[in-house]
Amino acid sequence: MDIHFGPELLVPEWPGSVACIGTFDGVHLGHQAVIRRAVDRARELQLPCTLVTFDRHPAAVLHPARAPQAVDSLAANLAAFERLGVSVALVLPFTAELSQTTAQNFFDGVLRDRLRAKEIVVGHDFAFGQNREGDGNWLAQRLPTSIVEPFLFDGLRVSSSAVRAAVGEGRMEDAHRWLGRPFRVHSVVVGGQRLGRTIGYPTLNLARSFNQVVPAYGVYGARASGSFGSYMAAVSIGERPTVNGVGRTIEAYLLDYPGDEIYGCTVDLDLFFRLRGEERFDSLEAMVAQIDRDVDDVRLRMKAEDW
């Protein structure tokens, strides 16, 4: 998949394309339905499928105080587009200037001139342009347009907001169902207090690089992947009240990891389930006894579910 950050260097040689547009945060099952419709139609017409997305959620510019945290990173979203069969992705920086662009100017300058769109596919709630004037019906007056209905799972509409709520409440199984994959935390290994080594559970202290939604505090069963391989992991997210922690941390204990320290490595954590909430213990001994049980429980459940 070709990726263009901004339209300036996009000079298409194709005679036309089937375009889809959206923020597509997390690329959940509803987003996938929209993109697959565009990919399938493009193949029928023997044209490329082009996709327009944005480098941030529009609310980050329009309503910063109410802007939602991201379900996933832009890089992860782009990788998902490619897996779904998108030919070309155009990433637009969402700015105040772009938010004031009229729907007609966006249609002329991006969809018609840059992407050479012959058909368009959008979700049922999509709208663009100043004051959200360019919805699916507006597009249909100018080009053949498919409007994809809401995607329902067990009678509930799948949305990025629903995924964020599930993650924030620790309902990882719901997030998994609606995303079509486990919720993934992207992180980098940094130095910490090294307390884990003194109690027999050396952990990776993980730092993130973007404003991703934070799972509810507690202990999770996960799989950690990176250049070091892939391992089951018991993950603690919270403020470590037993040891008077300051601020939120994400720590992962890799089950059966035999290797060396991996400071600076990137780690992807696929969170499968929340084992329990965060607790304060009366002593380190009591905390270690609970960690023993947590690690055993994570191992048993991960193996039972073949995760």
Secondary structure, DSSP 4 states (H G I P E B T S, - for coil): -EEEESSTT----SS-EEEEE---TT--HHHHHHHHHHHHHHHHHT--EEEEEESS-THHHH-GGGPPPBSS-HHHHHHHHHHHT-SEEEEEP--HHHHTS-HHHHIIIIIITTS-EEEEEEETT-EESGGG-EEHHHHHTTS-EEEEPPPEETTEE--HHHHHHHHHTT-HHHHHHHHTS-EEEEEEEE----HHHHTT---EEEE-SS-BPPPPSEEEEEEEEETTEEEEEEEEEE--GGGT--S-EEEEEETT--S---TT-EEEEEEEEEEEE----SSHHHHHHHHHHHHHHHHHHHHHTT-
